[in-house]
């Protein structure tokens, strides 16, 4: 006998029931299963990000108001966390429908790619117009650590691919195993980034040291935020999946996003670490 798929595990378990009752239930679900596609949480998330990043950045660095910057962070951080949790809670665990997640993710990735391009374009202009590089005050930055971090991200692309493949074959145990491996690799990557930041800041290399430090922390920090979001998405997939609830389209969209994050890292590591 073939093993039931994950979707079957989600919908089975309530007994056979009558065909009429089951059909009525499915019809009711189809009417409401995609309500999260018109969720208000993306708007709340946008407001949270505005307070968390551009407003706080401008208040601190442009208007020299640390107190107002902290207030902005205090508003933006909770709004961002709450909106992400609310949005994912609406999407994960719904009856699996095609929806817009997989089709819309490439457009979101394209928008994010343009932001990275803007960062890189600014870095290239500064780099190519400088007669002396890196500027004074820049310590020796290890090239071994980013190579290890590259290996970790490459490995995580393989693990999430295997997790998705196990899902397609209905292997719930394999799906969870490879998903957890991906989360662990993502967390290790972030811990290595934090460790590197701590080491450099201890040497006096902070955001305002010189133009290279500003570019370095901006580009690597922006990528770090994407890794953080990706790990958060996988955790939000893992928790309901452990209870037998999941959305295949959500997993595919998250996997697509993670591959994008991995690809962008190759540009970060070659331009920021090895072309300096």
C-alpha positions in Angstrom: 0.0 0.0 0.0 1.4 3.4 -0.9 2.1 5.9 1.8 -0.4 8.8 2.2 0.7 12.2 1.1 1.1 15.1 3.5 -2.1 16.7 2.1 -3.9 13.4 2.7 -2.6 13.3 6.2 -4.0 16.8 6.7 -7.5 16.0 5.4 -7.7 12.4 6.6 -8.4 11.3 10.1 -12.0 12.5 10.5 -13.4 9.2 9.2 -15.0 8.5 5.9 -18.2 10.5 6.5 -20.9 10.9 3.9 -20.0 12.0 0.4 -22.6 14.8 0.6 -21.3 16.1 3.9 -17.7 16.0 2.6 -18.6 17.8 -0.6 -20.4 20.5 1.3 -17.4 20.9 3.6 -15.0 21.2 0.7 -17.2 23.8 -1.0 -17.3 25.8 2.1 -13.5 25.6 2.5 -12.9 26.6 -1.1 -14.9 29.8 -0.5 -12.8 30.8 2.4 -9.5 29.1 2.0 -7.8 32.0 0.1 -9.0 34.8 2.4 -5.4 35.3 3.5 -4.5 36.4 -0.1 -6.3 39.7 0.7 -4.9 39.9 4.2 -4.4 43.3 5.9 -1.1 42.2 7.4 1.1 43.2 4.4 0.0 46.9 5.0 0.8 46.6 8.7 4.2 45.0 7.7 4.9 47.9 5.4 4.2 50.5 8.1 6.4 48.5 10.5 9.3 48.4 8.1 9.1 52.1 7.5 9.4 52.8 11.2 12.0 50.1 11.7 14.4 51.1 8.9 14.1 54.4 6.9 12.5 56.4 9.7 14.8 55.3 12.4 17.9 55.6 10.1 17.0 59.1 9.1 16.2 60.2 12.6 19.5 59.0 13.9 21.9 59.8 11.1 20.3 62.7 9.4 18.4 64.6 12.2 20.8 63.4 15.0 17.9 62.5 17.3 18.8 59.2 19.1 15.7 59.4 21.3 13.3 59.7 18.3 15.2 57.0 16.5 14.7 54.6 19.5 11.0 55.5 19.6 10.7 54.7 15.9 12.4 51.4 16.5 10.1 50.7 19.4 7.1 51.2 17.1 8.6 49.4 14.0 10.0 46.3 15.6 6.7 45.1 17.3 4.6 46.0 14.2 7.0 44.0 12.0 7.0 40.9 14.2 3.3 40.9 14.8 2.4 41.5 11.1 4.7 38.6 9.9 3.3 36.3 12.6 -0.3 37.2 11.7 0.2 36.9 8.0 1.9 33.6 8.1 -0.6 32.2 10.6 -3.4 33.0 8.1 -1.5 31.3 5.3 0.1 28.2 6.8 -2.3 25.4 7.7 -5.0 26.4 5.3 -6.3 23.7 3.0 -3.7 23.6 0.2 -4.9 25.7 -2.8 -2.9 27.1 -5.7 -3.4 30.7 -4.6 -0.9 33.4 -5.6 2.1 32.5 -3.4 4.1 30.7 -6.0 3.2 32.9 -8.9 3.7 36.2 -6.9 7.1 35.2 -5.3 9.1 35.9 -8.5 7.7 39.5 -8.6 8.7 40.0 -5.0 12.2 38.6 -5.7 12.5 40.9 -8.6 11.7 43.9 -6.4 14.2 42.8 -3.8 16.8 42.3 -6.5 16.5 45.9 -7.6 17.1 47.0 -4.0 20.3 45.0 -3.9 21.3 46.4 -7.3 20.9 49.9 -5.9 23.2 49.0 -3.0 25.8 47.5 -5.4 25.6 50.4 -7.8 26.4 52.8 -5.0 29.3 50.6 -3.9 30.7 50.3 -7.4 30.6 54.1 -7.9 32.5 54.7 -4.7 34.9 51.9 -5.3 35.8 52.9 -8.9 36.2 56.6 -8.1 38.4 56.1 -5.1 42.2 56.5 -5.6 42.9 54.5 -2.4 41.0 51.4 -1.3 40.1 50.3 1.3 40.0 53.7 3.1 42.0 54.5 6.1 40.7 52.8 9.3 39.7 49.6 7.6 41.0 46.5 9.5 42.0 43.3 7.8 38.8 41.4 7.1 39.1 37.6 7.0 38.3 35.9 3.7 38.2 32.5 5.2 35.0 33.1 7.2 32.9 34.3 4.2 34.1 31.2 2.3 32.8 29.0 5.1 29.5 31.0 5.1 29.3 30.5 1.4 29.6 26.7 1.8 26.9 26.8 4.5 24.4 28.7 2.2 25.1 26.4 -0.7 24.5 23.4 1.5 21.2 25.0 2.7 20.0 25.3 -0.9 20.5 21.5 -1.3 18.7 20.7 2.0 15.7 22.8 1.2 15.6 21.3 -2.3 15.6 17.8 -0.7 12.9 18.9 1.8 10.6 20.0 -1.0 11.3 16.8 -3.0 10.4 14.7 0.1 7.2 16.7 0.4 6.2 16.0 -3.2 6.7 12.3 -2.6 4.6 12.4 0.6 7.5 11.6 2.8 6.6 13.7 5.9 9.6 12.5 8.0 12.1 13.3 5.2 10.4 16.6 4.6 10.8 17.6 8.3 14.3 16.3 8.6 15.7 18.3 5.6 13.6 21.4 6.7 15.2 21.3 10.1 18.6 20.9 8.6 18.0 24.0 6.5 16.9 26.0 9.6 20.1 24.9 11.4 22.3 26.0 8.5 20.6 29.3 8.3 21.0 29.9 12.0 24.7 29.0 11.9 25.1 31.5 9.0 23.6 34.3 11.1 25.6 33.4 14.1 28.8 33.6 12.0 27.7 37.0 10.7 27.1 38.3 14.2 30.4 37.0 15.4 32.2 38.7 12.5 30.4 42.0 13.3 31.4 41.7 16.9 35.0 41.1 16.1 35.2 44.1 13.6 33.4 46.5 16.0 35.8 45.5 18.7 38.5 46.8 16.5 36.7 50.1 16.0 35.3 49.3 12.6 31.7 50.4 12.9 29.0 51.9 10.6 30.5 55.4 10.6 34.2 54.5 10.4 34.6 55.3 6.7 32.7 54.9 3.4 33.7 51.2 3.1 32.3 50.4 6.6 29.0 52.1 5.7 28.8 50.0 2.5 30.0 46.9 4.2 27.4 46.9 7.0 24.6 48.1 4.7 25.0 45.4 2.1 25.9 42.5 4.4 23.3 43.7 6.9 20.6 43.8 4.3 21.4 40.3 3.2 21.4 39.2 6.8 17.9 40.5 7.2 16.8 38.4 4.2 18.4 35.3 5.8 16.5 36.1 9.0 13.2 36.3 7.2 13.9 33.1 5.4 14.7 31.2 8.6 11.6 32.7 10.2 9.5 31.5 7.2 10.9 27.9 7.6 10.1 27.9 11.4 6.6 29.0 10.6 6.3 26.1 8.2 7.9 23.7 10.6 5.7 24.3 13.7 2.3 23.5 12.0 4.0 20.7 9.9 4.9 18.9 13.1 1.2 18.9 13.9 0.3 17.6 10.4 -0.7 20.9 8.9 1.0 22.7 6.0 0.5 24.5 2.7 2.5 23.1 -0.3 2.3 26.4 -2.1 3.8 28.2 0.9 6.7 25.7 1.1 7.4 26.2 -2.6 7.3 30.0 -2.3 9.6 29.9 0.7 12.0 27.6 -1.1 12.1 29.9 -4.1 12.9 32.9 -1.8 15.7 31.0 -0.1 17.4 30.1 -3.4 17.3 33.8 -4.2 19.0 34.7 -0.9 21.7 32.2 -1.6 22.3 33.5 -5.1 22.6 37.1 -3.9 25.2 36.0 -1.3 27.6 35.2 -4.2 27.4 38.8 -5.3 27.9 40.0 -1.7 30.9 37.8 -1.0 32.7 38.5 -4.3 32.1 42.3 -4.4 32.4 43.2 -0.7 34.9 40.7 0.7 37.1 39.8 -2.3 37.0 43.1 -4.3 38.2 45.4 -1.5 
